Amino acid sequence: MSPALIAWRLLTRLLEPLAPRFLDARAKQGKEDSARVDERLGRASVARPDGDLVWLHGVSVGETLSLLPVVERLRRSRPDLSVLVTSGTLTSAALLAQRLPAGVIHQFAPIDAPGAVTAFLDHWRPSLAVFVESELWPNLILEARKRGVKLVLASARITEKTVDGWRRFPGAVREILSAFDRILPQDETSAARLRSLGARIDGHVNLKLSGEAPPHDAAAFTRLSAAIGDRPVVVAASTHDGEEIALVRALDRLADRLCLILVPRHPARSAEIAAALGRDGYRFARRSEGREPDRETDLYLADTLGEMGLFLRLADVVVMGGSFSAALEKPPVGGHNPLEPARLGKPAVTGPDMSNWAAVTEALVQAGGLTVVEAPWDLPAVLAPLLADTDAARAMGERGRRAAAEAGSGLDRLWETITPLLPLAPRGRR
């Protein structure tokens, strides 16, 4: 083991006794689930099922949602295997509680300390672990490898800043990366960065390009459709700080009868959004209060989790949030997944900050299913023709849908990669 990894192990062992106090403090700040803090210490809250188990890990919302198609494929193709999904944030846990199939287990990932890692692996004893994006926790990865767990780093994305950090510890990062049986970066940029750290690359997979359209509640769709009536609908999806008011003011210039639905990326911000809208004199309804839009409301604040599929289906046009940081002088976000509206055949518009989705954005723009504008105040010129010409909007949405379908083959490539690493199926099911 390299000196840097030995030092990390010793440091985390020394600090581990302080972890419960640290986690309790985070729980009081609303950053941990106080009822499930023990899971972060490796202490499982549910029993392990009998038989072989596959473990899938993604730290936050985007990563864990990208694992859902993998979960579905495992359940369909290998029902003999139990599936454990771990994540690290409260929002991801809330979404997974709604979206994971019955029988699939969710736990919070353990902190990267020797005792927590040992307790976690002693209990769950996975046969295969799939880590999504760039979770490189030394104790967890190396201890799993030591126990013979097959390891896959899938849909890996690594920034130049992260590479610069790891280059200070070349022996450590080579040892960590060599623990993986397969490494599948999202794109050639991440592949080149990982190669520079000593990784062997086994192909490209971007799980965020895979999957189906987000689900929805059909009864809720019927109720909201009736409440909205024949008004055109613009959905501002996954908005961030500053975007809501900027978008509302920009779209004031559109038709008076427009129904604008704001879907903040983090619903916990809804109180501050509501306060800002109230100060500006806008009439709005909040979904978290059980209200629906009516003739007296200018817009609808959709401040709930797990209902993006519902709101996207209501849209005539979608505006992607997290993409206007430069124009609003905010820290860059990098945009959000434009494939979600595309899979539903919805025409979409985004700002220029789509660095996290650059290749997808380019493909959708080239296909004619997505338009990029520089700032929120540029939106009316693009949205007005689409709202006025339903045939043009429908054609644009269909072009996006076809491009999204072409982009979504990564799941098949990942399945081909992990199938030889899975435990043998029981006799009669092979």
C-alpha positions in Angstrom: 0.0 0.0 0.0 1.3 3.4 -0.9 2.4 5.8 1.9 -0.4 8.2 1.1 -3.0 5.4 1.5 -1.4 4.3 4.7 -1.6 7.8 6.0 -5.3 8.1 4.9 -6.2 4.9 6.7 -4.4 6.0 9.9 -6.0 9.5 9.8 -9.5 8.2 9.2 -9.0 5.6 12.0 -7.9 8.3 14.4 -10.8 10.6 13.5 -13.5 7.9 13.3 -14.5 8.2 17.1 -15.5 11.8 16.3 -17.8 10.7 13.5 -21.0 10.2 15.5 -20.8 13.7 16.9 -20.0 15.2 13.5 -23.0 13.3 11.9 -25.3 14.4 14.7 -24.3 18.0 14.1 -25.0 17.6 10.4 -28.4 16.1 11.2 -29.3 19.1 13.3 -28.4 21.3 10.3 -30.8 19.2 8.1 -27.9 17.6 6.1 -28.4 14.0 7.4 -31.4 11.9 8.3 -31.3 11.8 12.1 -33.2 8.5 12.1 -30.7 6.9 9.8 -27.4 8.3 10.9 -26.2 4.9 12.0 -26.2 3.8 8.3 -23.4 6.3 7.7 -21.4 4.4 10.3 -21.9 1.2 8.4 -24.7 -0.1 10.7 -27.5 -1.5 8.5 -31.0 -0.6 9.3 -32.5 -3.6 7.6 -31.6 -7.3 7.3 -29.6 -8.7 4.4 -31.6 -11.0 2.1 -30.3 -14.5 1.6 -28.3 -15.2 -1.6 -26.1 -13.1 -3.8 -26.3 -9.3 -3.7 -25.3 -6.6 -6.1 -24.5 -3.1 -4.7 -25.0 0.1 -6.8 -23.7 3.4 -5.5 -24.3 7.0 -6.6 -23.7 10.0 -4.4 -26.5 12.4 -5.3 -29.7 12.9 -7.3 -28.4 12.7 -10.9 -26.1 9.7 -10.2 -28.7 7.7 -8.3 -31.4 8.4 -10.9 -29.1 7.2 -13.6 -28.9 3.9 -11.8 -32.6 3.2 -12.0 -32.4 1.6 -15.5 -29.6 -0.6 -14.2 -31.8 -1.7 -11.2 -34.7 -2.5 -13.6 -32.4 -4.5 -15.9 -31.0 -6.5 -12.9 -34.5 -7.2 -11.6 -35.7 -8.3 -15.0 -32.7 -10.3 -16.1 -31.5 -11.7 -12.8 -34.4 -11.9 -10.3 -32.3 -14.3 -8.2 -30.0 -11.4 -7.2 -30.8 -8.9 -4.3 -30.0 -5.3 -5.1 -28.7 -2.7 -2.7 -28.5 1.0 -3.7 -26.6 3.5 -1.6 -26.4 7.3 -1.9 -25.1 10.2 0.2 -27.7 12.9 0.2 -31.2 13.4 1.7 -32.7 14.5 -1.6 -31.4 11.3 -3.4 -32.8 9.2 -0.6 -36.2 10.8 -0.8 -36.4 10.3 -4.6 -35.2 6.7 -4.4 -37.9 6.0 -1.8 -40.4 6.9 -4.4 -38.7 5.4 -7.5 -37.0 2.1 -6.4 -39.0 -1.1 -7.2 -40.3 -3.1 -4.3 -37.7 -5.3 -2.8 -34.7 -3.1 -3.7 -32.9 -1.9 -0.6 -31.7 1.7 -0.1 -29.1 2.6 2.5 -27.0 5.7 3.1 -23.4 5.1 2.1 -20.9 4.6 4.9 -18.3 7.3 5.6 -14.8 6.3 4.4 -13.5 5.2 7.8 -12.1 1.7 8.5 -14.7 0.8 11.2 -17.7 2.0 9.1 -16.4 0.3 6.0 -15.8 -3.0 7.8 -19.3 -3.0 9.4 -20.9 -2.2 6.0 -19.1 -4.9 4.1 -19.5 -7.5 6.9 -23.3 -7.0 6.8 -24.0 -6.7 3.1 -21.3 -9.0 1.6 -21.8 -7.8 -2.1 -20.6 -9.9 -5.0 -20.4 -6.9 -7.4 -20.3 -3.2 -6.7 -21.0 -0.6 -9.4 -19.9 3.0 -8.5 -21.3 5.8 -10.7 -19.3 8.9 -11.8 -16.3 9.7 -9.6 -16.7 8.2 -6.1 -13.1 7.2 -5.2 -13.1 6.5 -1.5 -9.9 4.6 -0.7 -10.9 2.6 2.4 -14.2 1.5 0.9 -12.8 0.5 -2.5 -9.6 -1.2 -1.3 -11.4 -3.1 1.5 -14.1 -4.3 -1.0 -11.3 -5.4 -3.4 -9.5 -7.2 -0.6 -12.7 -9.2 0.1 -13.0 -10.3 -3.5 -15.9 -8.0 -4.5 -15.9 -7.3 -8.3 -15.7 -3.5 -8.8 -17.0 -1.4 -11.7 -16.5 2.4 -12.1 -19.3 3.3 -14.6 -20.3 6.5 -16.3 -17.1 7.9 -14.8 -16.7 11.7 -15.0 -13.5 13.4 -13.6 -12.6 17.1 -13.8 -9.2 18.5 -14.4 -9.2 20.0 -10.9 -9.7 16.5 -9.5 -6.9 15.1 -11.7 -4.6 17.8 -10.4 -5.4 16.8 -6.9 -4.8 13.1 -7.4 -1.5 13.8 -9.3 0.0 14.7 -5.9 -0.5 11.1 -4.9 0.3 9.1 -8.1 0.9 5.8 -6.3 -2.3 6.1 -4.3 -4.5 6.8 -7.3 -3.0 4.0 -9.4 -3.7 1.6 -6.6 -7.3 2.7 -6.2 -8.0 2.7 -9.9 -6.3 -0.7 -10.4 -8.8 -2.2 -7.8 -11.6 -1.8 -10.4 -12.3 -4.7 -12.7 -13.8 -2.4 -15.3 -13.7 1.4 -15.8 -16.2 3.0 -18.2 -15.9 6.8 -18.5 -18.7 9.0 -19.8 -16.7 10.4 -22.7 -13.2 10.6 -24.1 -12.3 13.7 -22.1 -12.8 11.8 -18.8 -11.1 8.7 -20.4 -8.0 10.7 -21.2 -7.8 12.1 -17.7 -8.2 8.7 -16.1 -5.6 7.2 -18.4 -3.2 10.0 -17.3 -3.7 8.7 -13.7 -2.9 5.1 -14.7 -6.4 3.7 -15.3 -7.2 1.0 -17.9 -10.2 2.1 -19.9 -12.8 -0.6 -21.0 -15.1 1.5 -23.1 -17.4 4.5 -22.7 -20.8 4.5 -21.0 -22.9 7.5 -19.9 -25.8 6.2 -17.8 -27.4 9.6 -17.7 -28.2 9.2 -21.3 -30.0 5.9 -20.7 -33.4 5.3 -19.2 -37.1 6.0 -19.8 -39.1 9.2 -19.5 -39.7 10.1 -15.8 -42.9 8.6 -14.4 -46.0 10.5 -13.4 -49.3 10.2 -11.6 -52.1 9.9 -14.2 -54.8 11.2 -11.8 -52.7 14.2 -10.8 -52.1 14.9 -14.5 -55.9 14.9 -15.2 -56.6 17.2 -12.3 -53.9 19.7 -13.2 -54.8 19.7 -16.9 -58.3 20.6 -16.0 -57.2 23.3 -13.6 -54.9 24.8 -16.3 -57.5 24.6 -19.0 -56.5 25.7 -22.5 -53.8 28.0 -21.4 -50.3 27.4 -23.0 -47.9 25.9 -20.5 -44.2 26.7 -20.1 -42.3 24.6 -17.5 -39.1 26.0 -16.0 -37.4 22.7 -14.9 -34.7 22.4 -12.2 -34.2 26.1 -11.6 -31.6 27.5 -9.3 -31.1 30.6 -7.2 -31.9 33.7 -9.2 -33.4 32.0 -12.1 -37.0 31.9 -11.0 -37.5 35.6 -10.7 -35.5 36.3 -13.9 -37.6 33.8 -15.9 -40.8 35.1 -14.5 -39.9 38.7 -15.4 -38.7 37.7 -18.8 -41.9 35.7 -19.6 -44.1 38.6 -18.5 -43.7 39.7 -22.1 -45.5 36.6 -23.4 -49.3 36.1 -23.6 -51.3 37.1 -20.6 -52.9 33.7 -20.4 -49.7 31.8 -20.1 -49.4 29.2 -17.3 -45.8 29.2 -16.1 -44.8 26.2 -13.8 -41.6 26.7 -11.8 -39.9 23.5 -10.7 -37.0 24.4 -8.4 -34.1 21.9 -8.4 -34.2 22.1 -4.5 -37.7 22.3 -3.2 -36.3 23.4 0.2 -35.8 26.8 -1.5 -39.5 27.2 -2.1 -40.1 29.6 0.9 -37.5 32.1 -0.4 -38.9 31.8 -4.0 -42.4 32.4 -2.7 -41.2 35.4 -0.7 -39.5 36.9 -3.8 -42.6 36.3 -6.0 -44.8 37.9 -3.4 -42.6 41.0 -3.1 -42.9 41.4 -6.9 -46.7 41.1 -6.7 -47.1 37.8 -8.6 -50.1 35.7 -7.8 -49.1 32.1 -7.5 -50.1 28.7 -6.0 -47.7 26.3 -4.2 -48.1 22.6 -4.8 -46.6 21.8 -1.4 -49.6 23.5 0.1 -52.0 21.3 -1.9 -53.1 24.1 -4.2 -53.6 24.0 -8.0 -53.4 26.9 -10.5 -56.6 28.7 -11.3 -57.7 31.8 -13.2 -56.4 34.0 -10.4 -52.8 32.7 -10.4 -50.0 33.9 -12.7 -47.9 30.9 -12.1 -47.5 27.6 -10.2 -44.7 26.8 -7.8 -44.2 23.1 -8.1 -42.1 22.7 -5.0 -42.3 18.9 -4.5 -40.0 16.0 -5.1 -40.3 13.3 -7.6 -43.0 14.8 -9.8 -40.9 16.1 -12.7 -42.5 13.6 -15.1 -45.9 15.1 -14.2 -44.9 18.7 -14.9 -43.0 17.9 -18.1 -46.0 16.1 -19.5 -48.1 19.3 -18.9 -45.6 21.4 -20.8 -46.0 22.9 -24.3 -42.4 24.1 -24.0 -39.7 23.4 -21.4 -37.0 25.8 -20.2 -34.0 24.0 -18.6 -32.8 25.6 -15.4 -29.3 25.6 -14.0 -28.1 27.0 -17.3 -28.2 30.8 -17.0 -25.5 31.4 -14.3 -23.3 33.7 -16.4 -26.1 36.0 -17.4 -27.3 36.2 -13.8 -23.7 36.5 -12.4 -24.2 33.4 -10.3 -21.7 30.5 -9.7 -21.9 28.0 -12.6 -24.2 25.0 -12.3 -23.5 23.2 -15.5 -27.1 22.6 -16.5 -29.5 19.6 -16.1 -30.5 16.7 -18.2 -32.1 17.9 -21.4 -33.0 14.3 -22.3 -35.9 14.3 -19.8 -38.1 16.6 -21.9 -36.8 15.1 -25.1 -37.9 11.6 -24.2 -41.4 13.0 -23.8 -41.2 14.8 -27.2 -41.3 18.2 -25.6 -39.5 21.1 -27.4 -36.9 22.6 -25.0 -34.8 25.8 -24.6 -31.7 26.2 -22.4 -29.2 28.8 -21.4 -25.5 28.5 -22.4 -24.2 26.9 -19.2 -24.6 23.2 -20.1 -21.1 22.1 -19.3 -22.3 18.9 -17.5 -24.3 18.0 -20.6 -22.2 19.4 -23.4 -22.2 16.4 -25.7 -26.0 15.8 -25.2 -26.8 19.4 -25.7 -24.8 19.5 -28.9 -26.6 16.4 -30.2 -30.0 17.7 -29.4 -29.3 21.1 -30.9 -27.9 19.5 -34.1 -31.1 17.4 -34.3 -33.3 20.4 -33.9 -34.9 19.4 -30.6 -33.2 22.0 -28.4 -32.5 25.7 -28.7 -29.8 27.6 -26.7 -30.3 31.3 -25.7 -27.8 33.5 -23.9 -30.0 34.9 -21.2 -33.6 34.6 -19.7 -34.6 37.9 -21.4 -33.9 36.2 -24.8 -36.6 33.6 -24.2 -39.7 35.3 -25.5 -38.4 35.5 -29.0 -37.9 31.7 -29.1 -40.9 30.7 -27.0 -43.6 32.9 -28.6 -43.4 31.2 -32.1 -43.5 27.7 -30.5 -46.5 28.6 -28.3 -48.3 30.1 -31.3 -47.6 27.2 -33.7 -48.4 23.8 -32.1 -47.3 21.9 -35.2 -43.9 23.5 -35.2 -43.6 22.8 -31.4 -44.6 19.2 -32.0 -42.1 18.7 -34.8 -39.3 20.1 -32.7 -40.2 17.8 -29.8 -40.3 14.8 -32.1 -36.8 15.6 -33.4 -35.6 15.7 -29.8 -37.3 12.4 -29.0 -35.5 10.7 -31.8 -32.1 12.1 -30.8 -32.7 11.0 -27.2 -33.5 7.5 -28.3 -30.3 7.3 -30.3 -28.3 8.6 -27.2 -29.6 6.0 -24.8 -27.6 2.8 -25.7 -25.2 3.0 -22.8 -27.3 0.7 -20.6 -26.8 -2.2 -23.1 -23.0 -1.6 -23.1 -22.9 -1.6 -19.3 -24.9 -4.7 -19.1 -22.6 -6.5 -21.5 -19.7 -5.4 -19.3 -21.0 -6.4 -16.0 -22.7 -9.7 -17.0 -19.5 -11.7 -16.8 -18.8 -10.3 -13.3 -22.2 -11.3 -11.9 -22.5 -14.4 -9.7 -23.6 -17.5 -11.6 -27.4 -17.8 -11.8 -29.0 -20.8 -10.0 -29.2 -23.9 -12.2 -32.3 -23.7 -14.4 -32.2 -19.9 -14.7 -29.1 -19.6 -16.9 
